[in-house]
Amino acid sequence: MLDLSFILGFIGLAVGLIIGIFIFSAVEDSITCPDETTQQGGNESCTRATQIAWTVIGILPISLFMTIFTIFGGISKLGYTM
């Protein structure tokens, strides 16, 4: 049977991913990258920054899962503690 900390961790993962996508989508809509024909360097930097930000949003739910899993005692039940 699944442990409560595992289930709550997955719920936190899903909620964190949804909230992160909603927040970052709103932020990305407000960012206006410069035109590629007039400022090629600025456009590349802006595009790279938004891609890195999407990567961070993708990693955030994994961290949230591990945090919630640990808070509800999941790590101690795995036998990794001393």
C-alpha positions in Angstrom: 0.0 0.0 0.0 1.2 3.5 -0.8 2.3 5.7 2.1 0.4 8.9 2.8 3.7 10.9 2.4 4.1 9.5 -1.1 0.5 10.4 -2.1 0.8 13.9 -0.7 4.1 14.3 -2.5 2.5 13.5 -5.8 -0.4 15.8 -5.1 2.2 18.6 -4.3 4.1 17.8 -7.5 1.0 18.2 -9.6 -0.2 21.3 -7.9 3.2 22.9 -8.0 3.5 22.1 -11.8 0.1 23.6 -12.5 0.8 26.7 -10.5 4.3 27.2 -11.9 3.0 26.9 -15.5 0.2 29.4 -14.8 2.5 31.9 -13.2 5.3 31.6 -15.8 2.9 31.7 -18.7 1.6 35.1 -17.4 5.1 36.4 -16.9 6.2 35.1 -20.4 3.3 36.9 -22.0 4.5 40.2 -20.5 8.1 39.8 -21.7 8.7 41.4 -25.1 11.9 40.2 -26.7 13.5 42.6 -29.2 13.1 42.0 -32.9 15.6 39.6 -34.4 16.3 41.7 -37.4 17.2 44.8 -35.4 18.8 43.4 -32.3 20.0 39.8 -32.9 22.1 39.5 -29.8 19.3 40.9 -27.6 16.8 38.5 -29.1 19.1 35.5 -28.6 19.6 36.4 -24.9 15.9 36.9 -24.3 15.0 33.6 -25.9 17.7 31.8 -23.9 16.5 33.4 -20.7 12.9 32.2 -21.3 14.1 28.7 -22.2 16.1 28.5 -19.0 13.1 29.8 -17.0 10.9 27.0 -18.5 13.6 24.5 -17.4 13.5 25.8 -13.9 9.7 25.6 -13.9 10.1 22.0 -15.0 12.5 21.2 -12.1 10.5 23.0 -9.4 7.8 20.3 -9.0 10.4 17.6 -8.4 11.9 19.7 -5.5 8.4 20.3 -4.2 7.6 16.6 -4.2 10.8 15.8 -2.3 10.1 18.5 0.2 6.5 17.4 0.9 7.6 13.7 0.9 10.2 14.5 3.6 7.9 16.8 5.7 5.4 14.0 6.0 8.0 11.5 7.0 8.6 9.6 3.8 12.4 9.5 4.0 12.4 8.1 7.5 10.2 5.2 6.4 12.6 4.3 3.5 15.4 3.4 6.0 17.9 6.0 4.9 18.1 7.6 8.3 20.7 6.8 10.9 
